[in-house]
Amino acid sequence: MKVKWWLIAGVTVALLVLFEWQVFLDMRLLPLRTARVPLRELRPWPDDFLQAYSPRFPLQVAVLWLSSEQTPLGLSHAFRQMGIPFCVTDRLDEALRHPLVFIGPSVDGRALSPAQAEQLSQFVTNGGVAFIQLPFWGGLKPLCGFREYQSTRTRHWLSFVAESAPALRYLNRPEERRIRFGADGYPEIIWTTGYVLHDPGMAVLAEYKDRTVALARRDWGRGVVYLCGVDLNHVIIRNQTNHDPEAERWYLNHFEPGTDVWLLLLRAWYETHQPDAIRLGTIPNGHRSALLLSHDVDGELSISNCLAFAELERRLGVSSTFFMQTKYLKDALSRRFFYGPTLEILRRLKEQGFEVQSHTVSHCERFDRFARGTGRETFSQYRPYVGEDNQCPHGTVFGEVRVSKELLDGELPGQTTAFFRAAHLKFPPSLPEVLERCGYEFDSSLAAGDVLTQFPYAIPLNLEFERDSQLYEFPIALEDEEAPPLGQRLDGARDLIEANAENGAITVALIHPDSTDKLAAEEALVQRLPKDIAVSDLLSFARFWRARDRLAWQVQSRPDPREVELTLTSPEPLSGLTIEFRRVVEAIVSGGGRQLDAHRLVLPALAAGSSLTLRIRYAP
């Protein structure tokens, strides 16, 4: 039987109309409330390192910076993360007023004169301590103890070889004793300098595979000089911006301290040679570490399970952060779900005290390739449709950041979205600028393995090496999607948390709530933590870390040599800050606070803009 042509044509037209109508319905905007997200001016910081980190008291480590072509951003990160007081100067005479001096980024015949080399030598002879990075000038050979050197870009590995050197005392794990600068598949990586020593009495602390010296200590007169063939400033900031040539050995779920070894080395150097060392602790209230719990909600199954995870955490007496995808369009990957029932669940989470933060709009796997956008993207016109090939031609970084904040702030009572986590941890270079301009304060989009650090840090603007943005990064160390399931690798997770705790670092954990089978694993992980490891959501700890980082403080001596006075001014609320002393503290004379043990005390809470003067008496 023949089918009439007009019948076929009619059916075809009807199907096309039905398809177009469905597309219209899928792309039709839902009646969602939005908040206004004005664009802010960027505030790169600091404008001037010499002014921002000017000398204020002798206990500061003096960074003598001999270059106008690069900034000491990496070193400033290291000292700030470790809570070590420091200053930056370009004047040798000013630097030598401080007992400990770091000299960089390199020293050649143009950086110092022969008279200044002699002045530096006398400083060490008389008891000063100098950490000299990349000395190339023959005028420093007598002081630094080297005969010759070779610079190359082909050294991939470095090993810390001294067994009991005080400056290496925090490097106690195999992953810390041997690190790499780049994957072996790269024929050339960063520049390093290997030295051949002329003084056989020098202590070799680190060496390269070619057996040349990377780091050595030399006792000189009453003082000490350290010779270093690695540009710490460059390595630290290169790693933290994820520009390293795949230096990581593991991406997630393993201890990867390739950046942190340099921070810990500087901490140990300071504590070894400054008998009156004082520093800011990294974890509040005297804890050794903190496990920061987070959940990425990027699918319908995850949404329905959120309350079960919240209930578990309430029962355990802890909190967490839920990163929410604000998906309001159906695409080739999944249906839309940011409406109605989802919003009710998010509001209940907020009512129960949990944090809800942004996890993009589209959750596109190619987010790191998105164009920056214009900054004019809004909910009313942003259509980030993701195709089956994971392409999103209309997606922009501004759209994902700004529109998700519009929706969360508009739909959740009292919400001010401050945290962001990128889809699939893909980090476009424009993200720091876009986040700051849209009013975000914190990010957790980088894997700890990628940046080789477990400590939070200020994010450099545009992932470059010159200035910081106003944002702080909290790298993810532990997650649940790697095989085998988290419940079958809890021992490894606990070992990672303990490794971080030994260094005073945090562990950011990501557990997707796509299955309630993961509840038992999370419960076992939290319940079996040592009591000196805190559990927190991300936002609470992030606010502590930023306030700690922005604290202005100084130390002054008193007429009584057993007393010291600390003056602290906090521009933001700060609670639980721990101060660590090398000397034995006998008593808190005035200013309040709580003494934890012979070397640590917790400050009273500081209100925004307030100051505190604390007087301490040391034991005889």
C-alpha positions as CSV (number, residue, x, y, z in Angstrom):
1,M,0.0,0.0,0.0
2,K,1.4,3.4,-1.0
3,V,1.8,6.1,1.6
4,K,0.6,9.4,0.4
5,W,3.5,11.9,0.0
6,W,1.4,14.6,1.7
7,L,1.1,12.3,4.8
8,I,4.9,11.8,5.0
9,A,5.4,15.5,4.6
10,G,2.9,16.3,7.3
11,V,4.4,13.9,9.8
12,T,7.9,15.3,9.1
13,V,6.7,18.8,9.6
14,A,4.9,17.8,12.8
15,L,8.1,16.2,14.2
16,L,10.2,19.2,13.3
17,V,7.7,21.5,15.0
18,L,7.7,19.2,18.1
19,F,11.5,19.2,18.1
20,E,11.7,23.0,17.8
21,W,9.1,23.4,20.6
22,Q,11.1,21.1,22.9
23,V,14.2,23.0,22.1
24,F,12.3,26.2,22.9
25,L,11.1,24.7,26.2
26,D,14.7,23.5,27.1
27,M,16.2,26.9,26.3
28,R,13.4,28.9,27.9
29,L,14.6,30.7,31.0
30,L,13.2,29.6,34.2
31,P,11.6,32.2,36.5
32,L,14.6,32.5,38.8
33,R,15.5,35.4,41.0
34,T,18.9,37.1,40.6
35,A,21.0,39.5,42.5
36,R,23.0,42.3,41.0
37,V,26.7,41.5,40.6
38,P,28.5,44.7,39.9
39,L,32.0,44.6,38.4
40,R,34.8,45.8,40.7
41,E,38.1,47.4,40.0
42,L,41.1,45.1,40.2
43,R,43.5,45.8,43.1
44,P,46.8,44.0,42.3
45,W,49.0,43.8,45.4
46,P,51.5,44.9,46.3
47,D,52.2,48.0,44.2
48,D,55.7,48.3,45.6
49,F,57.3,45.4,47.5
50,L,59.9,47.7,49.2
51,Q,57.1,49.8,50.6
52,A,54.7,47.0,51.4
53,Y,57.4,45.0,53.2
54,S,59.5,47.7,54.7
55,P,61.9,47.0,57.6
56,R,60.2,47.6,61.0
57,F,62.0,45.5,63.6
58,P,65.2,43.5,63.9
59,L,63.5,40.1,64.2
60,Q,62.4,40.3,60.6
61,V,64.3,38.2,58.0
62,A,65.7,40.8,55.6
63,V,65.3,39.9,52.0
64,L,68.0,41.8,50.0
65,W,66.5,42.0,46.5
66,L,69.0,42.8,43.8
67,S,66.8,42.9,40.8
68,S,64.4,45.5,39.3
69,E,63.3,43.1,36.5
70,Q,61.5,40.6,38.7
71,T,59.6,40.8,42.0
72,P,60.1,38.6,45.1
73,L,56.5,37.3,44.9
74,G,57.4,33.7,45.5
75,L,59.6,34.5,48.5
76,S,56.9,36.7,50.0
77,H,54.4,33.8,49.6
78,A,56.8,31.5,51.4
79,F,57.4,33.8,54.4
80,R,53.7,34.7,54.6
81,Q,52.5,31.1,54.5
82,M,55.0,30.1,57.2
83,G,54.1,33.1,59.4
84,I,57.7,34.4,59.4
85,P,58.3,38.1,59.9
86,F,60.2,39.5,57.0
87,C,61.1,42.7,55.1
88,V,62.3,43.5,51.6
89,T,65.0,46.0,50.8
90,D,67.4,46.8,48.0
91,R,70.1,48.3,50.3
92,L,72.8,46.1,51.8
93,D,73.4,48.3,54.8
94,E,69.7,48.2,55.7
95,A,69.6,44.4,55.3
96,L,72.6,43.9,57.5
97,R,70.9,45.5,60.4
98,H,68.9,42.2,60.7
99,P,70.6,39.0,62.0
100,L,69.2,36.9,59.1
101,V,69.5,37.9,55.5
102,F,68.3,36.3,52.3
103,I,70.0,37.5,49.2
104,G,68.5,37.0,45.7
105,P,67.5,36.4,43.1
106,S,71.1,36.1,42.0
107,V,74.4,37.8,42.7
108,D,76.8,38.8,39.9
109,G,79.5,41.4,39.6
110,R,77.0,44.1,38.9
111,A,74.9,43.4,42.0
112,L,77.5,44.0,44.6
113,S,80.8,45.9,44.7
114,P,84.0,44.4,46.2
115,A,83.6,46.7,49.2
116,Q,80.0,45.4,49.7
117,A,81.3,41.8,49.4
118,E,83.7,42.5,52.2
119,Q,81.0,44.1,54.2
120,L,78.8,41.0,53.8
121,S,81.7,38.8,54.7
122,Q,82.3,40.8,57.9
123,F,78.6,40.5,58.7
124,V,78.8,36.7,58.7
125,T,82.2,36.7,60.5
126,N,80.6,38.7,63.3
127,G,77.7,36.3,63.8
128,G,75.2,37.1,61.0
129,V,73.5,34.4,58.9
130,A,73.2,34.8,55.1
131,F,71.3,32.7,52.7
132,I,72.8,33.5,49.3
133,Q,70.9,32.4,46.2
134,L,72.7,31.8,42.9
135,P,76.0,33.6,43.5
136,F,77.8,33.7,40.1
137,W,80.4,36.4,41.0
138,G,83.9,35.4,41.9
139,G,84.0,38.0,44.6
140,L,81.8,35.8,46.7
141,K,83.8,32.6,46.2
142,P,85.8,33.1,49.4
143,L,82.7,33.5,51.5
144,C,80.4,31.0,49.8
145,G,83.1,28.3,49.5
146,F,82.6,27.3,45.8
147,R,85.3,26.8,43.2
148,E,83.2,26.7,40.1
149,Y,79.6,26.2,38.9
150,Q,77.5,25.0,36.0
151,S,74.1,26.3,35.1
152,T,71.8,24.1,33.0
153,R,68.2,23.4,32.2
154,T,68.5,19.6,32.2
155,R,68.5,18.7,35.9
156,H,65.1,17.1,36.7
157,W,65.7,15.9,40.3
158,L,67.1,17.1,43.5
159,S,67.8,15.1,46.7
160,F,68.3,16.4,50.2
161,V,71.2,14.3,51.4
162,A,72.1,15.5,54.9
163,E,70.7,13.2,57.5
164,S,70.5,15.4,60.6
165,A,70.9,19.0,59.4
166,P,68.7,21.4,61.4
167,A,67.6,23.2,58.3
168,L,66.1,20.0,56.9
169,R,64.4,18.8,60.1
170,Y,60.9,19.1,58.6
171,L,61.8,17.1,55.6
172,N,61.2,13.7,57.1
173,R,59.4,11.7,54.5
174,P,60.7,10.1,51.2
175,E,58.5,12.4,49.1
176,E,60.2,15.4,50.8
177,R,63.8,14.1,50.5
178,R,63.7,13.7,46.7
179,I,61.7,16.1,44.5
180,R,61.6,16.9,40.9
181,F,61.5,20.1,38.9
182,G,59.8,18.7,35.8
183,A,58.8,15.4,34.1
184,D,61.6,13.4,32.6
185,G,60.0,13.6,29.2
186,Y,60.9,17.3,29.0
187,P,64.5,17.7,27.7
188,E,64.8,21.2,29.2
189,I,63.0,22.6,32.2
190,I,64.1,25.4,34.6
191,W,67.5,26.7,35.1
192,T,69.5,25.3,38.1
193,T,73.0,25.9,39.1
194,G,75.3,23.2,40.5
195,Y,78.4,24.1,42.5
196,V,81.8,22.4,43.1
197,L,83.0,23.4,46.5
198,H,86.6,24.3,47.5
199,D,86.0,23.9,51.2
200,P,85.7,20.2,52.1
201,G,84.4,21.1,55.6
202,M,81.1,22.5,54.2
203,A,78.0,20.6,54.9
204,V,76.2,19.5,51.7
205,L,72.5,19.6,52.2
206,A,71.2,18.9,48.7
207,E,72.6,17.8,45.4
208,Y,71.5,17.0,41.9
209,K,71.8,13.7,40.0
210,D,75.1,14.9,38.5
211,R,76.4,15.1,42.1
212,T,77.0,18.9,41.9
213,V,75.8,20.8,45.0
214,A,72.4,22.4,45.1
215,L,72.5,23.6,48.8
216,A,75.3,23.8,51.3
217,R,76.0,25.3,54.7
218,R,79.3,26.8,55.7
219,D,80.3,28.0,59.2
220,W,82.3,31.2,58.8
221,G,83.6,32.9,61.9
222,R,80.8,33.2,64.3
223,G,78.2,33.2,61.6
224,V,76.8,30.9,58.9
225,V,76.4,31.2,55.1
226,Y,74.1,29.1,53.0
227,L,74.9,28.6,49.3
228,C,71.8,27.8,47.1
229,G,71.8,26.9,43.4
230,V,67.9,26.9,43.0
231,D,65.9,30.1,42.4
232,L,63.4,29.5,45.3
233,N,61.4,32.6,44.3
234,H,60.9,31.3,40.8
235,V,60.2,27.7,41.7
236,I,57.7,28.6,44.4
237,I,55.6,31.0,42.2
238,R,56.0,28.9,39.1
239,N,54.5,25.8,40.9
240,Q,51.7,27.8,42.6
241,T,50.6,29.2,39.2
242,N,50.7,25.7,37.8
243,H,53.4,26.6,35.2
244,D,55.7,23.8,36.2
245,P,56.6,21.2,33.4
246,E,54.6,18.4,35.1
247,A,56.8,18.3,38.1
248,E,54.1,16.5,40.2
249,R,54.4,12.8,40.7
250,W,50.7,12.5,41.7
251,Y,47.7,14.6,40.9
252,L,45.5,13.9,43.9
253,N,45.3,11.6,46.9
254,H,49.0,11.4,47.5
255,F,51.5,13.6,49.4
256,E,53.2,15.9,46.9
257,P,55.3,18.5,48.7
258,G,57.4,19.8,45.8
259,T,56.7,23.4,46.7
260,D,56.3,22.9,50.4
261,V,59.9,21.6,50.9
262,W,61.2,25.1,50.2
263,L,58.7,26.8,52.6
264,L,59.6,24.3,55.3
265,L,63.3,24.8,54.6
266,L,63.0,28.5,55.1
267,R,61.0,28.0,58.3
268,A,63.7,25.6,59.7
269,W,66.5,28.0,58.6
270,Y,64.7,30.9,60.5
271,E,64.0,28.8,63.6
272,T,67.6,27.4,63.7
273,H,69.4,30.6,63.5
274,Q,67.1,33.1,65.3
275,P,67.2,32.3,69.0
276,D,64.2,34.6,69.6
277,A,62.2,33.3,66.6
278,I,58.4,34.1,66.7
279,R,56.0,33.1,64.0
280,L,52.3,32.9,63.3
281,G,50.8,29.4,63.5
282,T,49.1,28.0,60.4
283,I,46.1,26.4,62.1
284,P,43.7,28.0,64.6
285,N,43.4,27.2,68.3
286,G,46.7,25.2,68.5
287,H,45.6,22.4,66.2
288,R,48.2,20.6,64.1
289,S,46.1,20.6,61.0
290,A,42.5,20.9,59.6
291,L,40.5,18.7,57.4
292,L,38.3,20.9,55.2
293,L,35.2,19.1,53.9
294,S,33.6,20.0,50.6
295,H,31.1,18.5,48.2
296,D,30.6,19.2,44.4
297,V,27.0,19.1,43.5
298,D,26.9,18.8,39.8
299,G,24.1,16.3,39.0
300,E,20.6,15.4,40.0
301,L,21.6,12.4,42.1
302,S,24.0,14.6,44.1
303,I,21.2,17.1,44.8
304,S,18.9,14.5,46.3
305,N,21.7,13.2,48.6
306,C,22.9,16.6,50.0
307,L,20.7,16.5,53.0
308,A,21.9,13.0,53.9
309,F,25.5,14.2,53.9
310,A,24.4,17.3,55.9
311,E,22.7,15.1,58.5
312,L,25.8,12.9,58.9
313,E,27.9,16.0,59.4
314,R,25.5,17.5,61.9
315,R,25.6,14.3,63.9
316,L,29.4,14.3,63.8
317,G,29.5,17.9,64.9
318,V,31.2,19.2,61.8
319,S,30.4,21.3,58.8
320,S,31.2,21.4,55.1
321,T,30.9,23.5,52.0
322,F,28.6,22.5,49.1
323,F,29.7,23.8,45.7
324,M,26.6,24.0,43.6
325,Q,26.3,24.0,39.8
326,T,23.5,26.4,38.8
327,K,22.4,24.5,35.7
328,Y,19.3,26.2,34.3
329,L,19.5,24.9,30.7
330,K,19.1,21.4,29.4
331,D,22.0,20.4,27.1
332,A,23.6,17.3,25.5
333,L,25.0,16.2,28.9
334,S,22.0,16.4,31.2
335,R,18.7,18.0,32.2
336,R,18.6,21.3,34.0
337,F,18.1,21.1,37.7
338,F,18.6,24.5,39.3
339,Y,15.0,25.3,40.2
340,G,12.1,24.3,42.5
341,P,13.0,21.3,44.6
342,T,16.8,21.9,44.3
343,L,16.4,25.5,45.6
344,E,14.4,24.1,48.6
345,I,17.3,21.7,49.4
346,L,19.8,24.5,49.2
347,R,17.8,26.7,51.5
348,R,17.5,23.9,54.0
349,L,21.3,23.5,53.9
350,K,21.8,27.2,54.5
351,E,19.3,27.1,57.4
352,Q,21.3,24.2,59.0
353,G,24.5,26.3,58.9
354,F,26.2,24.8,55.8
355,E,27.9,26.9,53.2
356,V,26.7,26.9,49.6
357,Q,29.1,28.2,47.0
358,S,29.6,28.4,43.2
359,H,30.5,25.4,41.0
360,T,29.9,27.1,37.6
361,V,26.7,27.1,35.4
362,S,27.6,24.6,32.7
363,H,30.2,22.4,34.4
364,C,31.9,22.1,31.0
365,E,35.1,20.0,30.9
366,R,36.7,22.6,28.6
367,F,36.2,25.4,31.0
368,D,40.0,26.1,31.0
369,R,39.6,27.0,27.3
370,F,36.7,29.4,27.6
371,A,37.1,32.9,26.4
372,R,37.3,35.5,29.1
373,G,34.1,37.2,28.1
374,T,33.0,40.8,28.3
375,G,31.8,41.1,31.9
376,R,28.3,42.0,30.7
377,E,27.1,38.4,30.9
378,T,23.9,38.0,32.9
379,F,21.3,35.3,33.5
380,S,18.8,36.9,31.1
381,Q,21.1,36.3,28.1
382,Y,23.8,33.8,29.0
383,R,23.2,30.4,27.2
384,P,26.1,28.0,27.8
385,Y,24.8,25.0,25.9
386,V,27.3,22.0,26.1
387,G,27.2,19.7,23.2
388,E,28.0,15.9,23.0
389,D,31.6,16.7,22.2
390,N,31.9,18.8,25.3
391,Q,32.1,22.0,23.3
392,C,30.4,25.1,24.7
393,P,30.8,27.8,22.0
394,H,28.8,30.4,23.9
395,G,30.5,29.8,27.3
396,T,32.7,32.4,28.9
397,V,34.6,32.7,32.1
398,F,32.7,35.8,33.1
399,G,29.4,34.0,32.3
400,E,30.2,31.0,34.5
401,V,31.4,33.1,37.4
402,R,29.1,36.1,37.3
403,V,25.8,34.3,36.4
404,S,26.2,31.6,39.0
405,K,26.7,34.2,41.7
406,E,23.7,36.2,40.4
407,L,21.6,33.1,40.9
408,L,22.9,31.8,44.2
409,D,22.8,35.3,45.8
410,G,19.3,35.9,44.4
411,E,17.7,32.6,45.3
412,L,19.3,31.9,48.8
413,P,18.3,34.3,51.6
414,G,21.3,36.1,53.1
415,Q,23.7,34.6,50.6
416,T,26.9,36.3,49.5
417,T,28.8,33.9,47.3
418,A,32.5,34.1,48.1
419,F,34.0,30.8,47.0
420,F,34.3,29.3,43.6
421,R,35.3,25.8,42.3
422,A,35.9,25.3,38.6
423,A,34.3,22.5,36.7
424,H,36.6,19.4,36.5
425,L,39.3,21.6,38.3
426,K,40.1,23.3,35.0
427,F,41.6,26.7,35.6
428,P,41.7,29.3,32.9
429,P,44.4,32.0,33.2
430,S,41.7,34.8,33.3
431,L,40.0,33.2,36.3
432,P,41.7,35.2,39.1
433,E,40.8,38.5,37.4
434,V,37.2,37.5,36.7
435,L,36.6,36.2,40.2
436,E,38.0,39.3,41.8
437,R,36.0,41.6,39.5
438,C,32.8,39.7,40.3
439,G,33.3,40.0,44.1
440,Y,34.6,36.5,44.9
441,E,37.2,36.1,47.7
442,F,38.4,32.5,47.6
443,D,38.9,29.7,45.2
444,S,39.4,25.9,45.4
445,S,39.9,24.8,41.8
446,L,43.5,23.5,41.8
447,A,44.7,20.1,42.7
448,A,47.4,20.0,45.4
449,G,49.5,17.8,43.2
450,D,49.4,20.2,40.3
451,V,50.6,23.1,42.4
452,L,52.8,20.8,44.7
453,T,51.6,22.5,47.9
454,Q,49.1,21.7,50.7
455,F,49.1,25.3,52.1
456,P,46.7,28.1,51.0
457,Y,48.2,31.0,49.2
458,A,47.3,34.3,47.5
459,I,46.6,33.7,43.8
460,P,48.8,35.7,41.4
461,L,46.9,37.9,39.0
462,N,46.5,36.2,35.6
463,L,48.7,33.4,36.9
464,E,51.7,35.6,36.3
465,F,54.8,36.1,38.5
466,E,54.6,39.8,39.4
467,R,51.6,40.7,41.7
468,D,48.9,39.0,43.6
469,S,45.2,39.3,43.1
470,Q,43.0,39.7,46.2
471,L,42.0,36.0,46.0
472,Y,43.2,33.0,48.0
473,E,43.6,29.5,46.7
474,F,42.8,26.4,48.7
475,P,44.2,23.4,46.8
476,I,42.3,20.0,46.9
477,A,44.4,17.2,48.2
478,L,41.9,14.3,48.7
479,E,39.0,13.2,46.5
480,D,36.6,10.3,46.1
481,E,36.5,9.5,42.3
482,E,39.8,7.8,41.9
483,A,39.7,4.0,42.1
484,P,39.3,2.1,44.3
485,P,36.4,3.8,46.2
486,L,37.4,6.0,49.1
487,G,36.1,3.5,51.6
488,Q,38.7,1.1,50.5
489,R,41.6,3.5,50.7
490,L,41.0,5.2,54.1
491,D,44.5,4.2,55.3
492,G,46.1,6.1,52.5
493,A,43.8,9.1,53.1
494,R,44.7,9.1,56.8
495,D,48.4,9.0,55.9
496,L,48.0,12.0,53.6
497,I,46.2,13.9,56.4
498,E,49.0,13.0,58.9
499,A,51.7,14.0,56.4
500,N,50.1,17.4,56.1
501,A,49.6,17.7,59.8
502,E,53.3,17.1,60.4
503,N,54.0,20.3,58.4
504,G,51.1,22.3,59.8
505,A,49.3,22.2,56.4
506,I,45.6,21.6,55.7
507,T,43.9,18.8,53.8
508,V,41.0,19.9,51.5
509,A,38.7,16.9,50.8
510,L,36.2,16.7,48.0
511,I,33.5,14.1,48.3
512,H,30.8,14.1,45.6
513,P,27.4,13.4,47.1
514,D,26.3,11.3,44.1
515,S,25.9,8.2,46.1
516,T,25.0,7.6,49.8
517,D,27.5,4.7,49.7
518,K,30.1,7.3,50.4
519,L,28.5,8.3,53.8
520,A,30.2,5.4,55.6
521,A,33.6,6.4,54.2
522,E,33.3,10.0,55.3
523,E,32.1,9.0,58.7
524,A,35.0,6.6,59.2
525,L,37.5,9.3,58.0
526,V,36.2,12.0,60.3
527,Q,35.7,9.8,63.4
528,R,39.2,8.3,63.4
529,L,41.0,11.6,63.1
530,P,43.4,12.5,65.9
531,K,41.9,15.1,68.3
532,D,44.5,17.7,67.3
533,I,43.2,17.8,63.7
534,A,40.2,20.0,63.3
535,V,37.4,19.6,60.8
536,S,35.9,22.6,59.2
537,D,34.0,23.9,56.1
538,L,36.2,25.8,53.6
539,L,34.8,29.3,54.1
540,S,35.3,29.5,57.9
541,F,39.0,28.4,57.5
542,A,39.5,30.7,54.5
543,R,38.4,33.7,56.5
544,F,40.8,32.8,59.3
545,W,43.7,32.3,56.8
546,R,43.1,35.7,55.0
547,A,42.9,37.6,58.3
548,R,46.1,35.9,59.5
549,D,47.8,36.8,56.2
550,R,46.8,40.4,56.4
551,L,47.6,40.8,60.1
552,A,50.1,43.6,60.8
553,W,52.4,42.8,63.6
554,Q,55.8,43.7,65.1
555,V,58.0,42.7,68.0
556,Q,59.8,45.1,70.3
557,S,62.3,44.4,73.1
558,R,61.7,45.5,76.6
559,P,64.0,46.9,79.3
560,D,63.8,43.5,81.0
561,P,65.7,41.1,78.6
562,R,63.3,38.4,79.5
563,E,60.3,40.3,78.2
564,V,59.1,41.0,74.7
565,E,56.2,43.0,73.4
566,L,54.0,42.1,70.4
567,T,51.7,44.7,68.8
568,L,49.1,43.2,66.4
569,T,46.6,45.0,64.3
570,S,44.0,43.1,62.3
571,P,41.9,44.7,59.5
572,E,39.5,41.7,59.6
573,P,38.0,39.7,62.4
574,L,40.5,37.1,63.6
575,S,39.9,34.3,66.1
576,G,42.1,31.5,67.3
577,L,45.4,32.6,66.0
578,T,48.3,30.7,67.5
579,I,51.7,32.4,68.1
580,E,54.7,30.1,68.3
581,F,57.9,31.0,70.2
582,R,61.3,29.3,70.1
583,R,62.1,30.4,73.6
584,V,60.2,29.0,76.6
585,V,57.3,31.2,77.6
586,E,57.0,31.6,81.4
587,A,53.9,33.8,81.4
588,I,51.6,36.2,79.5
589,V,52.2,39.4,81.4
590,S,49.5,41.4,79.8
591,G,47.2,41.4,76.8
592,G,45.3,38.2,77.5
593,G,45.3,35.0,75.5
594,R,45.6,31.4,76.4
595,Q,48.9,29.6,76.9
596,L,48.8,26.1,75.3
597,D,52.3,24.9,76.3
598,A,55.8,26.2,76.9
599,H,56.1,27.5,73.3
600,R,52.6,28.4,72.1
601,L,49.7,30.6,73.0
602,V,46.3,31.5,71.4
603,L,45.5,35.2,71.0
604,P,42.2,36.6,72.2
605,A,39.7,37.2,69.4
606,L,40.4,40.5,67.4
607,A,37.6,42.5,66.0
608,A,38.0,44.1,62.6
609,G,40.3,47.1,62.8
610,S,41.3,46.4,66.4
611,S,44.8,46.2,67.9
612,L,46.3,44.2,70.7
613,T,49.5,44.7,72.7
614,L,50.8,41.5,74.2
615,R,53.6,41.3,76.7
616,I,55.4,38.0,77.2
617,R,57.9,36.9,79.8
618,Y,60.4,34.2,78.9
619,A,61.7,31.6,81.3
620,P,65.3,32.2,82.6
